[in-house]
Amino acid sequence: MKKISLTIAALALLISASAVLAADLTNPAKTVIPRDTVCINQKVAARESAIMNAYRQMSTGILNALNNRATELTTAWNITDAKTRKKAITQAWNKYTTARKNMVKTYRQQVSAAWKTSREQLKTCKINGQAANVQAEEPNGEKGDTSLE
């Protein structure tokens, strides 16, 4: 029984060692290309600022839509005719839903544009004529700014 356990353990060790060696052969070491970190920092800051502005604009728009909905619903519930009241309530909700959807759509477009612009601008961050490789590994072995991939 001990021989079988030892054989299984040795086989497992051999398989894991071969997997590690195979991984090293398929993933050659990445070259760290010097990069202009000041330039990259400025481009990332601009991207993040654009994303925050887009979010601020969306949340302000949604708050305005909520306020409008509240006012319109209050007005609608003061209508005595049931048919007219129902129509006014439905319109208030439809206007709110449309406004919210448009705000979210605009937000997504603005964030997408900020990322696209950022990717393009990061290509201009060069040292000695080499484009900055923001995907290269850091000297300590950690991956760089993965948000730029």
C-alpha positions in Angstrom: 0.0 0.0 0.0 2.9 2.3 0.8 4.5 1.7 -2.6 1.2 2.7 -4.4 0.9 5.9 -2.3 4.6 6.8 -3.0 4.1 6.0 -6.7 1.1 8.2 -6.9 2.8 11.0 -5.0 5.9 10.8 -7.2 3.7 10.8 -10.3 1.8 13.8 -9.1 5.1 15.7 -8.4 6.4 14.8 -11.9 3.2 16.0 -13.6 3.2 19.3 -11.7 6.9 19.9 -12.4 6.3 19.3 -16.1 3.4 21.7 -16.1 5.5 24.4 -14.5 8.3 23.9 -17.1 5.8 23.9 -20.0 4.3 27.2 -18.7 7.8 28.8 -18.6 8.4 27.7 -22.2 5.1 29.1 -23.5 5.4 32.5 -21.6 8.8 34.0 -22.4 9.9 36.8 -20.1 8.4 40.2 -21.0 10.8 43.0 -21.7 10.3 46.0 -19.6 10.3 49.1 -21.9 11.0 52.4 -20.2 8.0 54.6 -20.0 7.3 58.2 -19.3 5.4 57.7 -16.1 4.6 61.4 -15.8 2.9 61.4 -19.2 1.0 58.2 -18.4 -0.1 59.6 -15.0 -1.5 62.7 -16.7 -3.4 60.7 -19.3 -4.8 58.3 -16.7 -5.8 61.3 -14.5 -7.6 62.9 -17.6 -9.4 59.7 -18.3 -10.6 59.3 -14.7 -11.7 62.9 -14.5 -13.8 62.4 -17.7 -15.4 59.3 -16.2 -16.2 61.1 -13.0 -17.7 64.0 -14.9 -19.8 61.6 -17.0 -21.1 60.0 -13.8 -21.8 63.4 -12.2 -23.8 64.5 -15.2 -25.8 61.2 -15.3 -26.6 61.3 -11.6 -27.6 65.0 -11.8 -29.9 64.2 -14.8 -31.5 61.3 -13.0 -32.1 63.4 -9.9 -33.8 66.0 -12.1 -35.9 63.3 -13.7 -36.9 62.0 -10.2 -37.9 65.5 -9.1 -39.9 66.0 -12.3 -41.6 62.7 -11.8 -42.5 63.5 -8.2 -44.0 66.9 -9.3 -45.9 65.3 -12.1 -47.2 62.5 -10.0 -48.4 64.9 -7.3 -50.2 66.9 -10.0 -51.7 63.7 -11.5 -53.0 62.5 -8.2 -54.9 65.8 -7.7 -56.9 65.1 -10.9 -60.4 64.0 -10.0 -61.2 62.2 -13.3 -59.9 58.7 -13.0 -59.2 58.2 -16.8 -57.3 61.5 -17.0 -55.4 60.8 -13.8 -54.3 57.4 -15.0 -53.1 58.9 -18.3 -51.1 61.6 -16.4 -49.6 59.0 -14.0 -48.5 56.8 -17.0 -47.0 59.8 -18.8 -45.1 60.8 -15.7 -43.6 57.4 -15.4 -42.9 57.1 -19.1 -41.1 60.5 -19.1 -39.0 59.5 -16.1 -38.1 56.1 -17.6 -37.1 57.6 -21.0 -35.0 60.3 -19.3 -33.2 57.7 -17.1 -32.5 55.4 -20.0 -31.1 58.4 -22.0 -28.9 59.4 -19.1 -27.5 56.0 -18.7 -26.9 55.6 -22.4 -25.1 58.9 -22.6 -23.0 58.0 -19.5 -21.9 54.7 -21.2 -21.1 56.5 -24.4 -19.0 59.1 -22.5 -17.1 56.5 -20.5 -16.4 54.5 -23.7 -15.2 57.7 -25.4 -12.9 58.5 -22.4 -11.4 55.0 -22.5 -10.9 55.2 -26.3 -9.3 58.6 -26.0 -7.1 57.4 -23.2 -5.8 54.5 -25.1 -4.9 56.7 -28.0 -3.3 59.3 -25.9 -1.2 56.8 -24.0 0.5 55.8 -27.2 2.1 59.3 -27.2 4.0 58.6 -23.9 7.4 57.7 -25.2 11.0 57.6 -24.0 13.8 57.6 -26.5 11.4 57.2 -29.3 9.9 54.0 -27.9 6.2 53.8 -27.3 5.3 53.3 -23.7 4.4 49.7 -23.0 2.0 50.1 -20.2 1.2 46.4 -20.2 4.8 45.3 -19.4 5.5 43.8 -16.0 6.8 46.0 -13.3 10.3 45.4 -12.0 8.8 43.6 -8.9 7.0 41.1 -11.2 3.5 42.6 -10.8 1.5 43.5 -13.8 1.3 47.2 -14.8 -1.9 49.2 -15.0 -4.3 46.5 -16.2 -7.0 49.1 -16.7 -5.0 50.1 -19.8 -5.3 46.7 -21.5 
